[in-house]
């Protein structure tokens, strides 16, 4: 199983998922956690029937599992800097490259220990399937 992890290490509002990586890798050695730049093409990363992702989601106050990418907000595109994860996922779905996705959405501000605990519970459930 592979989980793509997104975020900006330089932004406090967008780096929590990346901060969690060392602890998650240690706790789940059988899962490949791969840090990805959301502006890069994700097409080569889709190796499984279902794509799993971990990212910070603005506007939530608890961990949320997002299965419908239409829930993701996209902004207008003026430059390549505006090409974000939501738009990338929607384009992949539209051209038939993305079948199914589960995004583990993490709030911007949440206690790291609590986030690890809740993500761990979720991942244990997935691994049992």
C-alpha positions as CSV (number, residue, x, y, z in Angstrom):
1,X,0.0,0.0,0.0
2,X,1.2,3.5,-0.8
3,X,0.0,6.8,0.6
4,X,0.9,10.0,-1.2
5,X,1.7,12.8,1.3
6,X,1.3,16.5,0.2
7,X,2.2,19.8,1.8
8,X,4.6,22.7,1.8
9,X,7.4,22.3,4.3
10,X,7.9,26.1,4.4
11,X,4.3,26.9,5.3
12,X,2.9,26.5,8.8
13,X,-0.6,26.3,7.3
14,X,0.4,23.4,5.0
15,X,3.1,21.3,6.6
16,X,1.4,19.2,9.3
17,X,1.0,16.1,7.0
18,X,4.8,16.3,6.2
19,X,5.7,16.7,9.9
20,X,3.9,13.4,10.6
21,X,5.8,11.4,8.1
22,X,8.7,10.1,10.3
23,X,6.2,8.9,13.0
24,X,3.9,7.3,10.5
25,X,6.7,5.6,8.6
26,X,8.0,4.1,11.9
27,X,4.5,3.0,13.0
28,X,3.6,1.5,9.7
29,X,6.7,0.1,8.0
30,X,4.6,-1.9,5.6
31,X,3.1,1.2,4.1
32,X,5.0,3.3,1.6
33,X,4.5,7.0,2.5
34,X,5.7,9.1,-0.4
35,X,6.1,12.9,-0.3
36,X,4.8,14.5,-3.4
37,X,4.7,18.0,-4.8
38,X,1.1,18.6,-5.8
39,X,2.1,20.6,-8.8
40,X,3.9,17.6,-10.4
41,X,2.0,15.0,-12.4
42,X,0.4,12.4,-10.3
43,X,-0.3,10.1,-13.2
44,X,2.9,8.0,-12.6
45,X,2.0,7.6,-8.9
46,X,-1.3,5.9,-9.6
47,X,-0.3,2.2,-9.3
48,X,-3.2,0.9,-7.3
49,X,-7.0,0.7,-7.9
50,X,-7.5,3.2,-5.2
51,X,-5.2,6.2,-4.5
52,X,-4.6,7.1,-0.9
53,X,-3.4,10.6,0.1
54,X,-2.7,12.5,3.2
55,X,-2.9,16.3,3.1
56,X,-3.8,19.4,5.2
57,X,-7.4,20.5,4.4
58,X,-8.3,24.1,5.3
59,X,-11.7,24.7,6.9
60,X,-12.0,21.5,8.9
61,X,-11.5,21.1,12.6
62,X,-11.2,17.3,12.8
63,X,-9.7,14.6,10.5
64,X,-12.0,14.0,7.5
65,X,-11.9,11.2,4.9
66,X,-12.6,12.7,1.5
67,X,-13.8,10.2,-1.1
68,X,-15.5,12.6,-3.5
69,X,-13.0,15.0,-5.2
70,X,-15.8,17.2,-6.2
71,X,-15.8,18.3,-2.6
72,X,-12.3,19.9,-3.2
73,X,-12.2,23.5,-4.0
74,X,-10.2,24.6,-7.0
75,X,-9.0,28.1,-7.6
76,X,-8.6,30.0,-10.9
77,X,-5.4,29.3,-12.7
78,X,-3.3,32.2,-13.7
79,X,0.2,30.6,-13.4
80,X,1.6,27.2,-12.8
81,X,1.8,28.1,-9.1
82,X,-2.0,28.0,-9.1
83,X,-2.1,24.4,-10.4
84,X,-2.8,22.6,-7.1
85,X,-3.7,19.1,-5.9
86,X,-7.4,19.5,-6.3
87,X,-7.2,20.5,-9.9
88,X,-4.6,17.8,-10.7
89,X,-6.9,15.1,-9.2
90,X,-10.0,16.4,-11.0
91,X,-8.1,16.4,-14.3
92,X,-6.9,12.8,-13.7
93,X,-10.5,11.7,-12.9
94,X,-11.9,13.4,-16.0
95,X,-9.5,11.6,-18.3
96,X,-10.1,8.3,-16.6
97,X,-6.7,7.8,-14.9
98,X,-8.1,8.1,-11.4
99,X,-10.8,5.6,-10.4
100,X,-11.1,5.9,-6.7
101,X,-9.4,8.1,-4.0
102,X,-9.4,8.5,-0.3
103,X,-7.8,11.6,1.1
104,X,-7.0,11.7,4.8
105,X,-7.7,15.3,5.4
106,X,-5.9,16.8,8.4
107,X,-6.9,20.2,9.9
108,X,-4.4,23.0,9.7
109,X,-4.1,23.2,13.5
110,X,-4.4,20.0,15.5
111,X,-2.3,18.3,18.1
112,X,0.2,16.0,16.3
113,X,-0.2,13.2,18.9
114,X,-4.0,13.3,18.4
115,X,-3.6,13.3,14.6
116,X,-1.2,10.3,14.7
117,X,-3.7,8.4,16.9
118,X,-6.7,9.0,14.6
119,X,-4.8,8.3,11.4
120,X,-3.4,5.1,12.9
121,X,-6.9,3.9,13.8
122,X,-8.0,4.6,10.2
123,X,-5.0,2.9,8.7
124,X,-5.5,-0.2,10.8
125,X,-9.0,-0.4,9.5
126,X,-7.9,-0.1,5.9
127,X,-5.2,-2.7,6.4
128,X,-7.7,-5.3,7.7
129,X,-9.7,-5.1,4.5
